[in-house]
Every structure is written in C-alpha cells, then in structure tokens.
C-alpha cells in the first residue's frame, strides 16, 4: 500500500512540475483564473447542502416549539405564543449549540389554524471568499386542534341517588351523627319533610331532607359537580371570547339522558340552569336509577356524528361525563330482600341475608361508551369516587361485594380487563371500567375530595383543548 501511495505521489508531482514549466501555452494563467470559481462552486454546494440540512432541523425545532407553546399558553395570544416559541428556540440553541441564528418569529392566529413562521441565517464557510457570509433560511409550521375549531361540549351529570352522598367524609360523619338525619346519603329523600328527632309528626324542621341539609351547610356530590361545571364555563369564556365557536349543552343521566340545555354559545344561559332547582341539575332532585346501557345509547342519538371542526355545522364533539360509575336501580337493593339481619354494629344492621337483584349493582360496562366513540365523539370522564360506607348494609351487599358475585358478565355482558382478578370488589373496579370508557387514559380523572372534583372537570377540558396536530 505504501509503494502504491508513493508512486501516485511522485506521478502527481512530476505532472504539476511539467505543467508549471511548460511555456508553450497559458496553462498557469488558466489554472489561476479557474481555481477561485471552482472553489466557490464547491463551497456553494457544501454551504447550501449544510443550509438545507439545518433548515430541516429548524423545521423540526419549530414544530416542537409550537406544540410546546400551545400547551402552555391558555389564551392563544399571538405575542405570548411568539415569546414562548423564542424561549423554546433559545433553550434548544443553548443545549444543542445550534448551528443557525434565529432572526424572526411570527405567529398568525387566523381561521381555525395557528401558524408560526421562523427565519434565520446560517453562517457560510468557503463562500466567504465571495463575501457571502450567511445563507437565509425560513420555515413555517401550522397546528390545528379543538381550541381553534368549532366545538360542541356535552356536559353529562349523573343524577343517581348516590350523588346525594355528602361530598366529604366530614360531611358524611356530620349527617350520620345528626339525629334528624342519621344517614350519610341524605337518606335519598328529597320529598318527605324532616321531623324533629324523627319521631314527631308535628315538629317539622324542613320541608325536605334536601332543604335541611342545605341549611346545615353540608355539600352533596351534586353540589360540587355543579361547581365543576362552572369552572368549565369559565374556561369556555376564555377560549372563545366572542362566543362564536364553542357551544355547551347540559344533560342529566339517570334511567335515560334528559337534555336540560340544547348546545348554545351562551354560557350565561348555562349558568342560570345550574342554579335553578327546576332544571333537575341541582341536589333538589335525584333519579331512582342510573342505567348507562340505555342512557348512553340515548345520548348518542342526541349528539349525533362528530365532525371535523371546520364549521359550525360540522363541529368536533366532546362529552364530559361526571359520574360515580355505578349501574343501579333503587329497587335492585331493596326488592325481595330477606330482611333478617346477620350482622350489626352499634345496634345498626350492617348486613342482610339475601337480595335477588344485588348482583345487578355493578360498575358500568365500558363497551356502552362505544355508542359515543363510534360516532367520533371524544369521551372524557371525571369519576367522583364512590366513598366506601361500611356501615351501610346496602353498600356492603352490593359494591363491597366481589365482581365474581355480580351479574356484570351475565346481565351486562361486561368483560374484566386482562390481568384483573374477579375477586376484586365492584367498588374497586369502578375506576378501571371508567378509564376504559374514556377515549384515552389522559381523559380520565379520579377525584375524591371536593377540591379535586371541582378542578377535575376543567382539567379534563383543558387536556382536550391542548390536544393538537401539525398540519404544515
């Protein structure tokens, strides 16, 4: 190899010497005149190839920066987005020693697309011989998502009797200890008056249990649920300041779904419904059962096919479902029960012998949520955790019992998630079923406390609004 290399080197040296010594032509002059353009040509090729590669990197950087900015800026203000994108670029340049200089960033929020452009320069190498010190580059990125589209939001509130459960363990204890109430469920009673010490027909303390509990200042699950809806309405006001793109509808879920408010751009109208006892949304009323199998099918017919979000007649559709996730009817707990008490605690029966319908009280079958998802609607679920109540015999006979002893498979055609034992309690399987109901795992939240419930629905809404896709 060394011999070959030496031979080639000697041959090249001999030819160059001969060319320089040749006086019969203008070879030296020709070489002198051509060598600079040749170097510039090669340099231009190298520099422009480098600029092209850097432009591709810049495009990738802008795409990532735009997505990151959208997820952090709630009001989609153009100046804030531009500043956030620049911050992102600066951080990347510092971390990666970026090979280009960013000179300008523009953000245009028009129509239903947010478009960002970035321009910059790439330093040259050999082209500096021609006094060309940099090459301009520019890229454009565009993004679409629910926050920039026409959108219908369907807020569905579970109105089962269990939503009259006191919202906190402290509230439950307060009601349980009150001699005029004696149960943490608000006694599932919104009709009969409350009598003093529960044994005097004359001493009426309040026209209904709901009124009595309201006067005590104890919040029920439904009260907190409506506060969560208020949070979402505030977010809609911010996301759609002109009230031209986002509509909100209100629904109650029980034996079926009832439309309280047809989707409207007027959030003030929605707020009035939240405070009106006659709307059926407040804790003044409850429904005797929660039948997701029939209710979600009815809701599918109410909302119809979801669109692309490009016009008011073709909106995206989001279902915000606030529920404790239990398929139940009051009669399934009470009817046909052998009332003999098998176990007591402090003179209170905590376990009965047998109820023929107890097995029907189960978590919902997440397949029923397919009624909505099959129509391209997005389903987000806020699980208002069903707090365990071990002193309630009805709870012990149903939700505290195992999935194995339920009729979830035989009656409701449910299939346990792979890897989950059928010895799991129905109570503990509720969040698993509800997460399967949601369109994605990030659109499911489990909330136990009052604060978690209030914040949970708006968190889900924000999670949906910030889901975006690049279009350019």
C-alpha angles and dihedrals in degrees: 000000000000091000092052092047091049092049093051092048092051092049093051091048091049093051094047090049091050092048092052093046093049109108095174095089147012097267095131092049092047092050091049092050095046103041097073095051088045091053091046091049092051090043093050090052092050095044095046091046088051091047090051092052091047091049089056089052090047090053091052090048092051093048091052093043093051093050091047092048094049091054092052103040111071100186097044092229109178096223092047091049092050091050092048091049091050090050089052092049091048091051091050092048091051093046098042101028090240115224095216135064116232111220105171142011124192129185123196119189103193132147110338098324131081109213125192128187129191129190132187147144135261117211114238129223118197092013088072085081086074091044091255101137101170144017120222118233132183138181137186129208128184131191136193131191145138092289091063098037139076107271139183115204117200111196110198119191123197109233099186118137089254088068085070087067112120107266096232136037088243090056091048091052091048092054093043091053095046108100091211093055110023097179134077093221096071080252088275085265124130098152112050120074122248114247126202110266087353091266106078118084091192102049101075111180098181136359092240139009087247091059092046093051092044089055089051089058094237113147119220126209092260091054091055091044091059091050087055090053089052089057091054092049089054090053091050089053089054097043095046107030093171092048091229105117112033123063125187128204128188125217138175121217123211129108083350137344119282122197109228095172128015110228108283138169089227108098089177089063089051091051091054090055091053092060098039113097090201091062091073092233100101130077089262089091140027136182125245094234147015113222109176091175092065099025097056091046089053090048090054089058090048098053101032126188119350118232138208097270095241096119142014089257093052105042131165110248128220125185114202105196117193110189149130088233100231122141102213151139124201090233092057089066099041109030120096095359121159095231096203108122116233098180135022137189121198090344090308120118111237099172134038127195107245144341118186094214101042091103091065092066101091143129113287118270104250089214087076089066085065087078086074102032091052086063090054093252115144114235121208119182131204109192110207093205115243099234111220114250106191093178092062111090092203091056092047091050095051124016095024089055123086129272086238090064093047131089092234093122102032099042105022098031092231124162121209116239112260113272096020116120118231088228089075112113118253088238092058093046094057096085091046091054093045093050088054088050093057120085091241138000092254089059093063126083129177113209127186107165129062092249093049092052093047092050097036100075094049090047090056091047092051091047089056095045092053094052103108142167130211114242102176 
